[in-house]
């Protein structure tokens, strides 16, 4: 289990999808509102909004919720959210990048720092971690989209850089500025993606053992439970054997 796919895997591992659905919708709504406010409220004219809506649809978010989030931006009835990135270290020497959308920088910084330090980690300064990651586009498809050969062929034709397939599904990586173009091309050959977003891909991964993995997952859960935190990225790799022990 690699750091970039932690969200899906941890939620399946804990069987907490229903419990977290409301919080997830809140985060998705916030991203849609911010995307619509920063560009045109039309997804055809606004790549970031289109990706945000696709991500919401992939999580079965109702159309009414999506439209409400767009209407908030159009009506100006929304807080002034700013995008902030925090960098830090988790148990076992893991590097973490935390992306947030917040209307209160001080509150979010305090909450992120508390979650990290209470769970065996340390906050880092800007740039202390991100130099070990590449900013790229990540498009995911379920295993049902096709076998590895079919998805690889479609990804190459669409102009993707790399693909990783497993029994859980397919992860297709692109240059950051090619994300919208590649995801649109893939949609024609493979259908709608499970998700398409900008991501932090670690240049080198760190193998995490059972004790550190348990603490690390607690840390990530604590961050993920914060309404302001949108995504947590890490350079950790947890073996199937360790995952089985953790249940």
Residue pairs with C-beta under 8 A, 6 or more apart in sequence:
1 9
1 237
1 238
1 239
1 240
1 243
2 205
2 236
2 237
2 238
3 94
3 202
3 205
3 233
3 234
3 235
3 236
3 237
4 138
4 171
4 199
4 200
4 201
4 202
4 233
4 234
5 140
5 168
5 171
6 220
6 232
6 234
6 236
7 224
7 231
7 232
8 140
8 168
9 168
10 217
10 220
10 221
10 224
11 17
11 20
13 243
13 246
13 247
14 221
20 224
21 59
23 225
23 227
24 59
25 56
25 59
25 61
25 65
26 227
27 101
27 227
27 229
27 230
28 52
28 55
28 56
28 59
28 61
28 69
29 56
29 61
29 65
29 66
29 68
29 69
30 69
30 81
30 101
30 230
31 52
31 55
31 101
31 230
32 49
32 52
32 53
32 56
32 66
32 69
32 70
32 73
33 69
33 70
33 72
33 73
33 78
33 81
34 73
34 81
34 83
34 101
35 46
35 48
35 49
35 51
35 52
35 73
36 46
36 49
36 69
36 70
36 72
36 73
36 74
37 73
37 78
38 48
39 45
39 46
39 48
39 49
40 46
40 49
41 49
41 70
41 73
41 74
42 49
43 49
43 50
43 53
44 50
47 179
47 180
49 70
50 180
51 179
51 180
51 183
51 196
51 197
53 66
54 183
54 192
54 193
54 195
54 196
55 195
55 196
55 197
56 65
56 66
57 66
57 192
58 192
58 193
58 194
58 195
72 78
79 103
80 103
81 101
81 102
81 103
82 101
82 102
82 103
82 105
83 99
83 100
83 101
84 99
84 100
84 101
84 102
84 105
84 108
84 109
85 97
85 98
85 99
85 100
85 126
85 130
86 97
86 98
86 100
86 109
86 112
86 123
87 95
87 96
87 97
87 98
87 123
87 124
87 125
87 126
87 127
87 128
87 129
87 130
88 95
88 96
88 98
88 112
88 116
88 121
88 122
88 123
88 124
88 128
88 129
89 95
89 96
89 116
89 121
89 122
89 124
89 129
90 96
90 116
90 119
90 120
90 121
90 215
90 216
90 219
90 220
90 234
90 236
91 119
91 120
91 121
91 208
91 211
91 212
91 213
91 215
91 216
91 219
92 206
92 208
92 209
92 212
92 213
92 216
92 236
93 206
94 121
94 206
94 208
94 212
94 216
94 234
94 235
94 236
95 129
95 132
95 133
95 202
95 206
95 234
95 235
96 116
96 121
96 129
96 219
96 232
96 233
96 234
97 129
97 130
97 133
97 200
97 232
97 233
97 234
98 112
98 223
98 229
98 231
98 232
98 233
99 229
99 230
99 231
99 232
99 233
100 108
100 112
100 226
100 228
100 229
100 230
101 228
101 230
102 108
102 228
104 228
107 228
108 226
108 228
108 229
111 226
111 228
112 123
112 223
112 226
112 229
113 123
115 219
115 222
115 223
115 226
116 122
116 123
116 219
116 223
117 123
118 222
119 215
119 216
119 218
119 219
119 222
120 212
120 215
120 216
120 219
121 219
130 200
132 202
132 203
132 204
132 235
133 200
133 201
133 202
133 203
133 233
133 235
134 200
134 201
134 203
135 176
135 198
135 199
135 200
135 201
136 161
136 173
136 174
136 175
136 176
136 198
136 199
136 200
136 201
137 173
137 174
137 175
137 176
137 178
137 179
137 182
137 183
137 196
137 197
137 198
137 199
138 171
138 172
138 173
138 174
138 195
138 196
138 197
138 198
138 199
138 201
139 160
139 171
139 172
139 173
139 174
139 179
139 182
139 183
139 186
139 193
139 195
139 196
140 169
140 170
140 171
140 172
140 193
140 194
140 195
140 196
141 151
141 169
141 170
141 172
141 186
141 190
141 193
141 194
142 169
142 170
142 194
143 166
143 167
143 168
143 169
143 170
145 151
145 169
145 170
145 190
145 191
146 154
146 190
148 163
148 165
148 170
151 163
151 165
151 170
151 172
151 190
152 163
152 165
154 186
154 189
154 190
155 163
155 172
155 182
155 186
157 185
157 189
158 182
158 185
158 186
158 189
159 174
159 178
159 181
159 182
159 185
160 172
160 173
160 174
160 182
160 186
161 173
161 174
161 175
162 172
162 173
163 170
163 171
163 172
163 173
164 170
164 171
164 173
165 171
169 194
172 182
172 186
173 199
173 201
174 182
174 183
176 198
179 196
179 197
179 198
183 193
183 196
186 193
187 193
197 231
199 233
200 233
202 233
202 234
202 235
203 235
204 235
205 235
205 236
205 237
206 235
206 236
206 237
207 237
207 238
207 239
208 216
208 236
208 237
208 238
208 242
209 242
210 242
210 245
210 246
213 236
213 238
213 242
213 243
213 246
214 246
216 234
216 236
217 246
220 232
220 234
223 229
223 232
224 232
